[in-house]
Amino acid sequence: MEPFSFASSESLEYPVSIRITNLEGDEVPYLYSTLLDRPDLRYIGSNQSSHSDLFVTVQVWAGSKPLTVPVQTAYKAFRSERKWNEWLTLPIDYSSLPINSRLAITIWDLSPTGGKEAQGHAIPFGGTTLPLFDKDNQLHKGRQKCHVHRHKKADGNDDSMTPAFVAKKKTSSKKNEAEVVDKDAEELDRMEKLFKKHEMGEIPRVDWLDQLVFRGFERRGLQSAKSSLKNIQRQRVIDGASANTDILKKDAAQDKGREAHTVDQSPGPSMFILNVELPRFDFPVVFADHEYPPPPVSSLQHLSSSQSNIVLKPPPEVQFGPGIGGVGDTDAGYGSRLIRVYDPEVGARDNPAESKHRRLVRSQHRHGILDKDLKPNAKVRDELNVITSYSPTHILTPEEKDLIWKFRYHLTRDKRALTKFVKSVNWQDLAESRQAVQVLGRWTDIDVDDALELLGPTFDNTSVRAFAVKRLRKADDNELLLYLLQLVQALKYEHISTDANHEVTQDSSLAKFLISRAVNNFVLGNHFYWYLMVECDDSSQDQGLDNQTMYRKVAFDFMTELVKLPDGKETRKRLLRQAEWIAILSKISSEIKESNESIARRTERVKHFLADPKNELVTIDPPLPLPLDPSIQLTGVAPEDTIVFKSSLHPIKVVFKTDTGRKYPILFKTGDDLRQDQLVIQIITLMDKLLLKENLDLKLSPYKILATSTTAGLSQFVPSASFQGISSKYRNNPALAYLRQNNPDTHGPMGLRKETLDTFVKSCAGYCVITYILGVGDRHLDNLLLSPDGHFFHADFGFILGRDPKPFAPAMKLSKEMVDCMGGSSSEHYRQFKQYCFLAYSALRKNSNLILNLFSLMVDANIPDIKLEPDKAVLKVKDRFHLELNEEDAIRHLERIIDDNLNALVPVVIDKLHELVQAFRA
């Protein structure tokens, strides 16, 4: 089969147009005596002259209804022929045309006396209806000859009485039947077919010869029209004579009178053809209907991101019967394929009758005149307390929403109830939403975790989001820095226009707030700048061009506001110098990663690069704030301390000198997206602050991480040793031996300084609980680190939210080496370790709403393990908190997890296998 090409009509964004070329043909004129007797015919323009002035109107019809207003040709005075040669453009695109579209073309004559179907002084000269698609559903193109139905207006109906193409009548030859053969008409038909081929390029073009043929064809057409009239008259006489011979013989006198009257009253037969031209396209245009998106499910309420997926019912499973093929079944015929039809009620949580019932119930408390003094009794008060204690992922029932709305004024004194109230409002109801905004103004101050929930993707009311931003204004810069990563992500849910003429501060209260705070605090502005740069760099399909444009606008407005401050220009220069500094490190890191050299050779290349004065890293003047930690001022680099690590990405350890005289080592890595590690470290830092608020210092030491793009980033280098390295160096109780070597004390517990052992026990408890809640996976002895002063911590967070590349991985990583360092599972220090775990778990459960809301804001952040199942990410964290249990049962559950992990054999086997794999790679 030869290849073919075509275009679909639904993608053709081009207006329908038609060229009215000319009107050809002739008719038998009225007798002069008839015009004298009939004043209604005497003043019609076409009865006075065969070249009288006419105009044409064109209108698109479909389904026996007009789709557009008629478009009219300009006035033109004719001399020898009626020729307009004018293109008309109709107000509709081809992409919007249905399959049964047709052009209703009417030629209008002038008559001061009016007449049938007259429009003012215009009466129909004739009409024709031209379908836009042929029987093969292809769009008509090129020149078309349309038969004109005299004295009729084009009707445009599907079963039009004025069709442009009239089928020729087939006459059967009978004996004694005279037949008039029109050779000129046959020749014209043959020439018309040749013209079509010439038009499609099947016949080569010769300009000078083509013009001669066209002019000859026009002359022949005029002659043919006149001869056709004579032939038609002759055929009518023959047909009439053969059919009515007997009648004429019996009543010849009456018949002559009738015939004379007919000749006087009618102009006789007419043959008119309207030549038009449609646009030509390079390929055939085939009709394809436009598929509109399904209508919104009106009964669905606005829900939080973590529960939106739960409300929608899963699509029903379709069981195919015998002989019925599903979509994609090649064995089944086309007629047996199933067609999916959108049903809005599939996603509805309740039926319309119940919805209407709730609206009627709520309308009793719509105006709030009596509701302001409405107070709940003891039973209802208990119900309201239960509702307000729900987690952000809990789904409110319709009855609970009605109860919240009924006692909304009473609940304005309860800060926990605000998010539940916002969820219970039908924001599509204008009257209800206006009153809800008024109630918001009376509400008491809410906590930060509730404000963060209101900035999520499903709360799109600008007043609600502005209320949340108003609460954030009361947070200091240090607290705001803890949530800044999520607040930058929340900008995606603001109604920020991508138009360059609109400032983001006008569109978004959150953007205005963040910019105002970032320009007045360099530490906040530093992180705000780099968070924006990463989003601007993210060109993946998951983010889209609109998000990139929006973040670029925010970054531009941030810089614009920054330079307005007295020292803003210097601050802007520092940020740009940071970007240049990152670009220099990225260049050498990319070269080292791609080079096929030994580690020693790569290290020498990096040292030489850093020591080169051209790169301006040996001496940094003036001192440059470190993007990772702006409180650190870099004055230069120490090339001799550079290390290139042996791994697939070959991260580089670079040591910088600071203005305090100390050295600050960092790890720079390219080819890896550090945003997931950055998120985990941010959550650990936040949890550490929450535990400190509960007077629980677990000696956590989350190292700093900053993603500078989607493929590069910085991390703080903490001097430490992995448990794998310690175990290879010390055989018996390696962790304890390592700590004894660095912190010996003969009078301390187990020959170790008491402070060091306490630090180890507390940090183990903290990281065990936190990594359990976050579902950190791929835990082995290589990413369990121990610093010389006893701080235990985790590294490499490539798997979170329960994902793990190894089968049967434990829920909590508590290795034998960690327990042995505490003195064994029966020791007092191990008992303290479990107590610290229980205290930490209880404290974090109290702040679960804040942690869940932070994860809700990261659903669309393009984090790998969140992106896999964005609708379940928050639920996975919630499941680890076990909020359905009371505190005592939750602690028992955590204790079972600790004991099961301690006595499990699988983690030990996994660690041994990992050790063998690493030894084989080395």
Secondary structure, DSSP 8 states (H G I E B T S, - for coil): ------EEGGG---EEEEEEEEEEEEE----HHHHHH-HHHHT-HHHH-TT---EEEEEEEETTEE-S--EE------SSSEEEEEEEEEEEEGGG--TT-EEEEEEEEE-TT--TT-BTTEEEEEEEEEESB-TTSBB--EEEEEE-EET------TT-SSBSS---------TT------HHHHHHHHHHHHHHHHHTTSS---HHHHHHHHHHHHHHHHHHHHHHHHHHHHHHHHHHHHHSHHHHHHTHHHHHHHHHHHHHH----EEEEEEEEE---SS-EE-----------TT-----TTTHHHHS---------TT---TT-TTS-GGG-------GGGS-SS-HHHHHHHHHHHHTTSS-TTGGG----HHHHHHHHHHHT--TT----HHHHHHHHHTHHHHTT-GGGHHHHHHHS-TTSHHHHHHHHHHHTT-----HHHHHHHTSTT---HHHHHHHHHHHTTS-HHHHHHHHHHHHHHGGGS-----TTS-HHHH-HHHHHHHHHHTT-HHHHHHHHHHHHHHHH---TTTHHHHHHHHHHHHHHHHHHHTTSTTHHHHHHHHHHHHHHHHHHHHHHHHHHHS---HHHHHHHHHHHHH-GGGT-SS-SS-EEETTEEEEEEEEE-GGG-EE--SSS--EEEEEEETTS-EEEEEEEESS--HHHHHHHHHHHHHHHHHHHTT---------EEEEETTEEEEE----EEHHHHHHH-SSSHHHHHHHHHSB-TTSGGGB-HHHHHHHHHHHHHHHHHHHHHT-----TTSEEE-TTS-EEE----S-TT--SSTT--SS---HHHHHHTT-TTSHHHHHHHHHHHHHHHHHHHTHHHHHHHHHHTTTS--HHHHHSTTTHHHHHHHHHTTTS-HHHHHHHHHHHHHHHHH-SHHHHHHHHHHHHHHHH-
